[in-house]
Amino acid sequence: MNAVPRSPTAPPRRRSAGRIELIILTGAAVVRIALLSCAESRPERFEFPDSRRYLKVARNFADGKGLIEAPNLRAGTDPVYPMILAAGIGLGAESDAAVYRFARIVNAAFSCITVIMGMRMARRLWGQRPAMFVGIVLALDPILLYFNALVLTETVFITLLLAAIACVVNGPQGRPVLRAACAGALLAVATLTRSTSLLIPLTLAPFVWSGVRAPDWRRRALPVAVMLASWAVVMLPWVVRNVRVFDRLVVVRTGGGASLLEAFGPWADGGPGMQRVQFPPVAPDADEVDRDRVYRAAAFQWIRQNPAAAVSLSLRKALRTWSPLLHAPDHTSAFYQAISVMTVVPIYFLAALGAWRQRRHRRLVALLLVPAAYFTLVHMVFVGSVRYRLPAVAAMICLAGAVFATRRRGPA
C-alpha cells in the first residue's frame, strides 16, 4: 500500500498558526506589562486583605518559621502562593512593594501560559479561527487582566486547572496514563493553591474513564487510578505536615468553619463579610482546629433553624458569583459596570451557543463546564463573589470558541 503523501500546505499552516500565536502572546505580554506599571503607580487600587495574609505567611516561611500566619494560626492559608512569594523574598525582594511586584510578574507569566494553553486546546478541538478567538479573549478579558495585578491566587490557579483539563481533553490521544498522572499532579498543586478545589479530581475521574476507548474496564480504570494516586502523592507531604502539627487530619487548611459561619447566619448577605460575623465563644486553650469545629457547629445549627433563609442565601450566592455586575465597593461605578457587562454577557452567550453546537459531543461539553458547575455548588455553600467564578470562565471561553469553528466535531 502506498503511503499517503503529506499535504504540501501543512507546514505553512503550522508556521502561520505559530506566527498568530506569537502575535497574540506578544500582545498579552504588552498589556500585562502596562497593567503592572499601573499597579506600581496606584498600589492602593490593587490591595486586598488576602494579599497581606499571603505576604505574612511568606515572610514567616522565608525566616524559617514555617508556612504559618502566627503561632496560633499554623494552617490557615493554602501553602502554594505564599511559597511563591517566599521565592521572591529569597531572590532579594525585601520590601512589601518588591514582593508584590514579584508576585505580579509571576501572575503575568502564568497568565501568558494560560493564553497559550487555551489557544492550543481550541486549535486542536476546533481549528485556527476558534484558537484565535480564545487567545484574544484570554489575553484581553478585563476581569482576568485585573486579577493579574492582584496578589491573589486566582491567576496561578486558573493556569493549573486549565492545564489539568487539557490533559483530560487529550487523554484518548497518545499516552492516557501519563496524561492522567500529569492531571493528578496539577490538580494537587491547584488544591494546595486553593483548597476549595479539593474534590475536583473526583469530578474529573468519570471523564478520564470515558476518555479511554477500550472495552476492558481495567484499561479504563488504570488512568483514573493513576490520576488519583498522583494527586495523593503530591498532596501527601502537606497532609503529613498538618498531622504532625495538629495530631489530627487536616487535608489542606483550617478556617472552613469560620468561612461557613460567614456564609450562614443572621449577618450573611451572600457576599464576603467576615467583619460582621459574631463568633461563638471558644475555650481559651482551643487551637484553630477546635475553633473551626465550634464555628462549623454554629453554622449548621443556624441552617437547621432557618432552612428557608439558608436556601435563599445559597441561591443569592450563586447569582452573585455569576452576576455580570460587580459588587466590590470600589468597583461599582457606571464605567466599571459597563465594561463588566459588555465583556461578561457575550462570553456567557457564546459559551451556551458553543455548547449547543457541540451537543453531540456531550463528554467534551460537560468536561469544559465541570468547573462552572463545581464552583457554583461550592459557593452556594460558602460566600459568592466574581473572583470565585474565574477558574471556570477560562474553560468557558474555550467552549465559546466552538462558535467560530468550521467543523462541529471535537476529539473527545
C-alpha positions, 0 to 999 in steps of 0.5 A: 500500500502506498503511503499517503503523501503529506499535504504540501500546505501543512507546514505553512499552516503550522508556521502561520498558526505559530506566527498568530500565536506569537502575535497574540502572546506578544500582545498579552505580554504588552498589556500585562506589562502596562497593567503592572506599571499601573499597579506600581503607580496606584498600589492602593487600587490593587490591595486586598486583605488576602494579599497581606495574609499571603505576604505574612505567611511568606515572610514567616516561611522565608525566616524559617518559621514555617508556612504559618500566619502566627503561632496560633494560626499554623494552617490557615492559608493554602501553602502554594502562593505564599511559597511563591512569594517566599521565592521572591523574598529569597531572590532579594525582594525585601520590601512589601512593594518588591514582593508584590511586584514579584508576585505580579510578574509571576501572575503575568507569566502564568497568565501568558501560559494560560493564553497559550494553553487555551489557544492550543486546546481550541486549535486542536478541538476546533481549528485556527479561527476558534484558537484565535478567538480564545487567545484574544479573549484570554489575553484581553478579558478585563476581569482576568487582566485585573486579577493579574495585578492582584496578589491573589491566587486566582491567576496561578490557579486558573493556569493549573486547572486549565492545564489539568483539563487539557490533559483530560481533553487529550487523554484518548490521544497518545499516552492516557496514563501519563496524561492522567498522572500529569492531571493528578499532579496539577490538580494537587498543586491547584488544591494546595493553591486553593483548597476549595478545589479539593474534590475536583479530581473526583469530578474529573475521574468519570471523564478520564474513564470515558476518555479511554476507548477500550472495552476492558474496564481495567484499561479504563480504570488504570488512568483514573487510578493513576490520576488519583494516586498522583494527586495523593502523592503530591498532596501527601507531604502537606497532609503529613505536615498538618498531622504532625502539627495538629495530631489530627487530619487536616487535608489542606487548611483550617478556617472552613468553619469560620468561612461557613459561619460567614456564609450562614447566619443572621449577618450573611448577605451572600457576599464576603463579610467576615467583619460582621460575623459574631463568633461563638465563644471558644475555650481559651486553650482551643487551637484553630482546629477546635475553633473551626469545629465550634464555628462549623457547629454554629453554622449548621445549627443556624441552617437547621433553624432557618432552612428557608433563609439558608436556601435563599442565601445559597441561591443569592450566592450563586447569582452573585458569583455569576452576576455580570455586575460587580459588587466590590465597593470600589468597583461599582461605578457606571464605567466599571459596570459597563465594561463588566457587562459588555465583556461578561454577557457575550462570553456567557452567550457564546459559551451556551451557543458553543455548547449547543453546537457541540451537543453531540459531543456531550463528554467534551461539553460537560468536561469544559463546564465541570468547573462552572458547575463545581464552583457554583455548588461550592459557593452556594455553600460558602460566600459568592463573589466574581473572583470565585467564578474565574477558574471556570470562565477560562474553560468557558471561553474555550467552549465559546470558541466552538462558535467560530469553528468550521467543523462541529466535531471535537476529539473527545 
